[in-house]
Each structure stands twice: as structure tokens, then as C-alpha cells.
Amino acid sequence: MGSQTDGIPPTFAKKPSIRQEDEGRRLLFECRILADPKPTVYWYHDNDPVKESSRCKMKCPSQLLTGKPEAWQETLRVEILPIF
């Protein structure tokens, strides 16, 4: 007899979305995932991982939302710096 695994498989409560702020200088990528345990989220653009660079500053906090099942919100903030 197999053992039962506790937890909730990851599913999107809010599909990934993108919006611009500050006249296009800031991009906000956001998704909401229901999962237990906390999922690891990777962000890609054209099949390449999104990475910080000299022109691109990133913040990517995860936040546990209230309620059951466990709901994690992953938000990636990307600030595009001007070229001088």
C-alpha cells in the first residue's frame, strides 16, 4: 500500500500577467499560485531566464496569502534603467 503525500500541487489562481508603470520604466510581472509547500517560481523571456543586469534591476518577493489552501503570490518587479 502506497503512502499519501500531504500538500497541494501547484495551480495558477491568477495566470502570469505583465503591466507597465512609470511610463514604461518599470514592468510588473505577477502570478498567484495555490500550492503547499511553497513553490519555486522561475521567470523566463524568450526561453531565457530573466536576470538582473546593469540596465535591469529586479525584486522578486514571495508572499503567503491568507486562507486555505496555501496561496503564494509571486511578483517580479523589473526596472529598466535609461541608456546614457
Phi and psi in degrees as GROMACS dihedral restraints (atoms count N, CA, C in turn):
[ dihedral_restraints ]
;  ai    aj    ak    al  type     phi  dphi    fc
    3     4     5     6     1   -76.2    20    10
    4     5     6     7     1   159.9    20    10
    6     7     8     9     1   -91.5    20    10
    7     8     9    10     1   150.2    20    10
    9    10    11    12     1   -88.4    20    10
   10    11    12    13     1   132.9    20    10
   12    13    14    15     1   -96.0    20    10
   13    14    15    16     1   127.1    20    10
   15    16    17    18     1   -76.4    20    10
   16    17    18    19     1   158.2    20    10
   18    19    20    21     1   121.5    20    10
   19    20    21    22     1   178.3    20    10
   21    22    23    24     1  -130.4    20    10
   22    23    24    25     1   124.0    20    10
   24    25    26    27     1   -63.8    20    10
   25    26    27    28     1   144.6    20    10
   27    28    29    30     1   -63.2    20    10
   28    29    30    31     1   133.0    20    10
   30    31    32    33     1  -140.9    20    10
   31    32    33    34     1   150.4    20    10
   33    34    35    36     1   -78.5    20    10
   34    35    36    37     1   122.2    20    10
   36    37    38    39     1   -88.2    20    10
   37    38    39    40     1   -26.7    20    10
   39    40    41    42     1  -141.4    20    10
   40    41    42    43     1   119.1    20    10
   42    43    44    45     1   -61.9    20    10
   43    44    45    46     1   154.2    20    10
   45    46    47    48     1   -55.9    20    10
   46    47    48    49     1   136.7    20    10
   48    49    50    51     1  -137.2    20    10
   49    50    51    52     1   160.4    20    10
   51    52    53    54     1  -131.9    20    10
   52    53    54    55     1   137.5    20    10
   54    55    56    57     1  -144.6    20    10
   55    56    57    58     1   156.2    20    10
   57    58    59    60     1  -101.0    20    10
   58    59    60    61     1   146.9    20    10
   60    61    62    63     1  -132.8    20    10
   61    62    63    64     1   162.5    20    10
   63    64    65    66     1    52.9    20    10
   64    65    66    67     1    51.3    20    10
   66    67    68    69     1    54.2    20    10
   67    68    69    70     1    40.1    20    10
   69    70    71    72     1    87.7    20    10
   70    71    72    73     1    -4.1    20    10
   72    73    74    75     1   -72.9    20    10
   73    74    75    76     1   -28.0    20    10
   75    76    77    78     1  -120.1    20    10
   76    77    78    79     1   133.8    20    10
   78    79    80    81     1  -112.9    20    10
   79    80    81    82     1   142.7    20    10
   81    82    83    84     1  -121.9    20    10
   82    83    84    85     1   115.8    20    10
   84    85    86    87     1  -104.0    20    10
   85    86    87    88     1   130.0    20    10
   87    88    89    90     1  -142.5    20    10
   88    89    90    91     1   142.2    20    10
   90    91    92    93     1  -145.7    20    10
   91    92    93    94     1   158.7    20    10
   93    94    95    96     1  -125.4    20    10
   94    95    96    97     1   128.9    20    10
   96    97    98    99     1  -124.0    20    10
   97    98    99   100     1   133.2    20    10
   99   100   101   102     1   -94.3    20    10
  100   101   102   103     1   122.2    20    10
  102   103   104   105     1  -165.9    20    10
  103   104   105   106     1   153.2    20    10
  105   106   107   108     1  -151.3    20    10
  106   107   108   109     1   114.8    20    10
  108   109   110   111     1   -78.4    20    10
  109   110   111   112     1   178.6    20    10
  111   112   113   114     1   -55.8    20    10
  112   113   114   115     1   128.3    20    10
  114   115   116   117     1   -79.9    20    10
  115   116   117   118     1   157.4    20    10
  117   118   119   120     1   -96.5    20    10
  118   119   120   121     1   126.6    20    10
  120   121   122   123     1  -112.2    20    10
  121   122   123   124     1   131.9    20    10
  123   124   125   126     1  -115.6    20    10
  124   125   126   127     1   136.6    20    10
  126   127   128   129     1  -108.2    20    10
  127   128   129   130     1   134.9    20    10
  129   130   131   132     1  -128.8    20    10
  130   131   132   133     1   152.1    20    10
  132   133   134   135     1  -134.8    20    10
  133   134   135   136     1   121.3    20    10
  135   136   137   138     1    51.1    20    10
  136   137   138   139     1    46.3    20    10
  138   139   140   141     1    66.4    20    10
  139   140   141   142     1     8.7    20    10
  141   142   143   144     1  -109.4    20    10
  142   143   144   145     1   139.2    20    10
  144   145   146   147     1   -61.1    20    10
  145   146   147   148     1   139.6    20    10
  147   148   149   150     1   -74.3    20    10
  148   149   150   151     1   125.6    20    10
  150   151   152   153     1  -130.4    20    10
  151   152   153   154     1   154.6    20    10
  153   154   155   156     1   -74.6    20    10
  154   155   156   157     1   146.0    20    10
  156   157   158   159     1  -145.3    20    10
  157   158   159   160     1  -174.5    20    10
  159   160   161   162     1   -65.3    20    10
  160   161   162   163     1   -25.4    20    10
  162   163   164   165     1  -102.8    20    10
  163   164   165   166     1    -9.9    20    10
  165   166   167   168     1  -128.1    20    10
  166   167   168   169     1   111.8    20    10
  168   169   170   171     1  -102.8    20    10
  169   170   171   172     1   134.6    20    10
  171   172   173   174     1  -126.3    20    10
  172   173   174   175     1   146.7    20    10
  174   175   176   177     1  -134.2    20    10
  175   176   177   178     1   135.4    20    10
  177   178   179   180     1  -140.7    20    10
  178   179   180   181     1    70.1    20    10
  180   181   182   183     1   -81.3    20    10
  181   182   183   184     1   145.4    20    10
  183   184   185   186     1  -102.5    20    10
  184   185   186   187     1   146.4    20    10
  186   187   188   189     1  -135.3    20    10
  187   188   189   190     1   129.4    20    10
  189   190   191   192     1   -81.1    20    10
  190   191   192   193     1   122.7    20    10
  192   193   194   195     1   -90.7    20    10
  193   194   195   196     1   155.6    20    10
  195   196   197   198     1   -76.1    20    10
  196   197   198   199     1   152.9    20    10
  198   199   200   201     1   114.0    20    10
  199   200   201   202     1   168.7    20    10
  201   202   203   204     1  -118.8    20    10
  202   203   204   205     1   140.6    20    10
  204   205   206   207     1   -68.5    20    10
  205   206   207   208     1   174.1    20    10
  207   208   209   210     1   -58.5    20    10
  208   209   210   211     1   131.5    20    10
  210   211   212   213     1  -124.4    20    10
  211   212   213   214     1   119.6    20    10
  213   214   215   216     1  -107.1    20    10
  214   215   216   217     1   137.2    20    10
  216   217   218   219     1  -112.5    20    10
  217   218   219   220     1   125.9    20    10
  219   220   221   222     1  -110.6    20    10
  220   221   222   223     1   123.6    20    10
  222   223   224   225     1  -127.5    20    10
  223   224   225   226     1   124.8    20    10
  225   226   227   228     1  -107.7    20    10
  226   227   228   229     1   118.6    20    10
  228   229   230   231     1  -102.9    20    10
  229   230   231   232     1   125.7    20    10
  231   232   233   234     1  -121.0    20    10
  232   233   234   235     1   124.3    20    10
  234   235   236   237     1  -109.8    20    10
  235   236   237   238     1   121.5    20    10
  237   238   239   240     1   -92.2    20    10
  238   239   240   241     1   120.0    20    10
  240   241   242   243     1   -87.4    20    10
  241   242   243   244     1   145.2    20    10
  243   244   245   246     1   -69.7    20    10
  244   245   246   247     1   152.5    20    10
  246   247   248   249     1   -91.3    20    10
  247   248   249   250     1   130.2    20    10
